[in-house]
């Protein structure tokens, strides 16, 4: 048999072997990529916040993730991103990418896929937007800085119906982040998270307002108040009250001071308001230097502290926390009392209420004597 005839008869075998080798290589490559997709990335001390640029291809994305310390194999990551067409679904903007994230999870997050993991986030009553932002970052929902930026975006707030404040720097979503438990996707768009909170606050507000028909109209006629002012007072009640039965009583003290013509000046003298100034605008308030969370007499008395109800009459320029339904209810339906003063008893929960300053001063003296024993 000639050499040509031998080759002719062997050709199908050779082709079959070659095709099999290519198929095996492709299968091995696909298996390797699938394994790579589930391998944890490098362990970092904390999640990585990044502003994801628009228009990155697979190679550029893999290199950026390597630069951020989220992979040590950028070439393999590029192949994975290219094979899954990730660059066609990347969402530009702020992202929060966790330590040890496998490539598959990185792709889910960067594309904000509906199948990415979700977490339960509970916002307690009385949390400030700063505390909310910290919790969101800790749970991997969005970066603290990105959420704080979204919650002070005046254009976004206007689109959500959040009322503007009269003081520069007080236009935020504080008071409109309703305390509840939410299920939120990892690495969510902070603007969408904010919208979710405000939407829930709107829903609860409508329910509470319906439970007290005519009250808001009365407050508007008497004090010029709208929802913003009610939420501001409710946030003060939330921060002052420690037991449920005292919320309406504390509300009555603030209303009595505002309504009593003999009570001058109209100073509500609430420590949590001046303390909030050190969170909201510390750079404007010299006395906030070294602020530890507890307001000092200097912080209360600083005239540059727009939130201090020791130097500014009436309500602060906006909410100082996010009140729950019970605190809002107390603002809409305060107790009927003649109290003008209250002071904490020192047990961490209760207050002593007084009708006049002399009674209040005696209560303060008694509590001081008790604490010094």
N, C-alpha and C positions, 0 to 999 in steps of 0.2 A: 504494500500500500504506500502510495506516495505521501510525502510530508504534507502536501496541501490537503489530501483527503483525510489524513489523520487530524489535522487542525480543524477541518470542516466538521468532522464528527464530534470533536471536543468543544467546539465553539459554544453550543448551548450550555454545556456544563460550566464553561468559564464565565459566561454571562450570568448564569444562575448564581455562581459563587460570588461574583462581583456585586450583583444586586443584593444578595444576602448580606454581604459585608457592609454595604452602604446602609441597608435597613438596620442592621445591628448597631452601626455607629450612631444613626439617628435615634434609635430607641435608647441607646446608652446615654446619648446627650440629653434626650428628653427626660429620662429617669434622673440624671444628675441634676438637671434644672429643677425638677420637682422636689428633689431632696434639698437642694440649695434654698428653694423658696421657703422651706419650713425651718431652716437652721437659724437659731437666735443670733442676733447681731452682737456687737461689742457691749460689754457692761459699762455704763456711764454712771456718774454720780447723780444725774438728774435728767429729766426729759429735755429735749432740745426744741426751743422756739425758733422758727425761721419764717421769714417772708418769702414764700415760694415764687420765683420769677415766672412770668408767662413765657410760653414758647420753647421750653427746654426739650431737647430730644433725649433719647435714652442715654447716650454717652454723657451729655452734659448733666443730666439728672444723677446718674451714678457717681460722677466725679464730685458733684455738690454734696451728695450724701456721704461720700468718703471724707470730704473736707470737714463735714460736721461730726465725724467720728462714728457714724451710724453703720458703716461697713468697712471691712478691711479687704474686700475683694471686689473692687469697682468693675473689673472686666466681666466677672461672672454676673454681677448685678446688672450691668448693661445688657448682657445677653438675655437675662430674665425679663427686664423691662421691655426690651425690643420684642421678645417672643410673645408677650402679653399685650402689646400695643398700648403700654401705659401712657406714653407721651400724648396720646389722643384724648386722655380723660383727666390729666393733671388739673387740679384746681389751683390757680394762682392765689396768693394772699397769705394770711397768717396761718401757720400750722404748728401743732405741738406734737412732736414725734418722740415716742418713749424709748428708753434704754432697752437694749436687747431685742428690739423689734425685728422679727424675721422679714425677709424681702416681701413675702406675700402681704404681711400686715402693712408694711411701708406703702405698698401699692394701694391697698384699700384706703389708707388714710389720705394719701396724696390725691387720690381720685374721689375721696369722700363717698365711697361706695355704700349703698344701703345695707350691705352685709357686714360692715365693720362692727366690732364689738360695742355694746352699750354698757353704761354704768348707771347706777341709781345715785342721784345727787339730792341730798336733803338740805334745804335752806331753813335754818331755825328762825323763829321770830326774833327780831331785833338785830339780825346780822346787818352790817353795813355792806355797801357794794365792794369795799376793799376786802372784807372777810369773804364775801361771795367769790370774788376773783381768786383769792388764795385757795379756796376749796376747789374751785373748778380746775385750777392748774394741778393741784395735788392729785385729783382723780383722773387727770389726763384728758379733760374735756376741751380746754383751750388755755392759752397762756394768760397769766394774770394781767400783764401789760396790755395785751390785745383786747381783753374784755373791758378793762378800765377805759381804754381808748374808745371802744364802741359805746360804752355807757355814758360817755361825755360828748359824743358826736351830735352836735346840735341839729344837723340836718336829719339824721336818723331819728332823734328824739321827736322832732316835729312831725315826722311821717308816722310815728307811733302814737301821736296825740298826747305826749308828755308835756305838761304845761311849763312854760319858761319861767325862770326866776328873775327877780329884780336886781340881783347882785351878780356881777361878773364872776364866773368860776363856779357858780352854784347851779348852773344848767346841767344836770345829770339825771340819770335814771334812779337815783336814790329815792326810796319810798315806793317804787313801782316794780320791784323785783319780788314778786309775791312769795312769802315763805311757804314752801310745800316740798313734796318729793317728786322729782322728775326723772325720767329715763332719757339719757342723752348719749349720743354717739361719741366715741373717742375722737379726738381731734375734730371737733365741730367748729363751724364758722361762728365766731363770737357774736356776730350780728344776728344770726339766726337764734342763738341761745338767748340773747337779750330779747328778741321778739317773742320767744316762747314765754319768758317770765312776765313780760308786760301784758301779753295777751291773757295770761292767767289772772294777773292783777285786775285787768279790765272786767273779766268775767265775775270775779269775786266782788268787785266794787258795785257792779250793777245789782247783784243779789243783796248786798248790804244796804244800798240806797233804797231799794224797793221795800226793805223791812222797816224803813223809817221815812215814810212818805212825807214830803213837805219840809223836812228838817234842813236839807241843803238850801232850799229857797229861803227859809227863815234866816239861816246863817249868812246868806248872800245879802239879804236886806239889812240885817243888823250890823254885821262886821265886814261885809264886802268879801266874804270867803267863798271859795270854790273848792273843788276836789283837792287841789294842791295844798291848800291851807289845812284842810281836814287831815290829809295824810301827814302833814308836818306835825300837827298836834298829836296824832296817833303815834307817830314815831317817838315823840317825847314821852308819851304815856308808856310805850313799850319799853323804853330804856329806864324809866323810873320805877315802874311796878315790878314786883317780884312775886306777888300772889294775885290770883285772878280777882278776888273780891275787892282789891284796892284800885283796880284800873278805873272804874267809873268815879271813884272818890278823888283820885289824883286828877282826873279830867275836870271834875268840878272845881278844884282849886285853881286851875289855870283859867277856866271860864270866869270864875268869880273875880279874879284879878283883872281880867279884861273888861268886865261889865260893871264893876263897882266904881262909880265916879269918884269916891273918896280915896280909892287906892291909887296913889300917885308916887312916883312915875309907874307906868305900866310895865314893870320888869317882872318877867316870869321866873327868873333866878333858878334855872335848871342846869346843874353841873354837866349833864351829858351834852348839852348844846355847845358849850364852850369847848369841851373836849373834842367834839367833832370838828371844830375849826382847825385843830391841829392835825387832823387827818386830811381834810379837804383842801386847806390852803396854808400849810405850815410855813411856806416861804414868805408869806405876808405878815406873820405874827411872830415877833421877836421872842415873846415869852414861851413859844412852843419849842425852843431849843432844848434838846434833851428830854422831850416829852416821853413819859413812860406809860401812858394810858390813863393816868389819874390827873384831873385838872388841878392846877395850883391856883391860889388867889391871884397870882400875876396873870395867868391865862384867862381867868374869869374877867379880870379888870382891864385887859389890853384893849384899847379902843379900836385897834386894827382887826380884832377878832369879830368878823361880821356875824358869826354864829352865836356869840356870847349873849345870853339873855340877861346878863348882869349889867351890860353897858348899852344894849339896844332894846328899845321897847317893843313889845309885841312878840310875834313869832320870829324864829330865825328865818333866813331866806329860803329854806327848803327843808325837806325831811332830813333827819340825822341818822336814820336807819330804815329798815324795811319792816313795817308793822304787819302783824297778823290780823286775822279777822276780829279777834276779841278786842284788840286795841282800837281798831277802826270803829267797832261797834260802840266802845266807850266814848270815843270822840263825838259820835253822832247821838249818843244817849247818855250823857253824864249823870251822875247821882245829883240829887237836890240837897245841897249842904250850904253852910255859911262859912266853910273853911277857906282861909286865905294862905295858910302856911302848912308845911309838913317837913318832917325831918326823919331820917332813917334811924331805927332803934338800935342798929348795930348787930342784929341777929341775921342780917343778910336777906331778910324777907319783908319785914313789916315797917310801917311808919307811924309816927305820932302826928295827928292832925290838930290844928288850932284855928280859932276864929280870929284872933288878934295877935299883935306882935308880942305883947307882954306874956301871954300864955305860951306863945312859941318860944320866947327866950327862956322861960322857966323850964320848958320841956328840954331844950338844948342843954341847959345847965344840969338838969337831972341826969340826962344821958351821959354827959361828960364826966360827972362825978362817979357814975356807975362804972364807966370804962376805966377810971383811974384807980379803982379799988383793987 
